[in-house]
């Protein structure tokens, strides 16, 4: 088996991304089963800023999405990371980490991101520089899992909102 190639989503990947995301999140206790629909919604709304896939031997085995967020203090160029998914039999093999690292680098370089927000494990995401900041809040998820990564400038303060496809309204 060859190592995975991380590349931008292209035409024809949507069905594979949908299926992969559904299968990856199905066994997760925290999943509400909508993650694949969130990605389709981001794409339909024009809010899918960056969509990367990991491809191995011609098969999509991982995916990560980045989309714009708004923050009540007016901070600009902040994005949300997620969902990120890896086919169940390849989880814990480094594919998710490769997608996250490549995605952060591309967001910083190509999209001039000032920072990235996510809801995720406090044990997993700090290895990429994410941390919980009590001065930055999110009303629609567990407080302790809401984290930020500052790439440029000061950390924002206030309430964050993810793109409409996440259903935060």
Buried (B, 14 or more C-beta within 10 A) or exposed (E): EEEBEBEEBEEEBBEBBBEBBBBBBEEEEEBEEBBBBBBBBBBEEEBBBBBBBBBBEEEBBBBBBBBBBBBEBEBEBBBBBBBBBBBEEBBEBBBBBBBBBBBBEBBBEEBEBBBBBBBBEBEEBBEBEBEBBEEBBBEEBEEEBBBBBBBEEEBBBEEBBBBEBBEBE
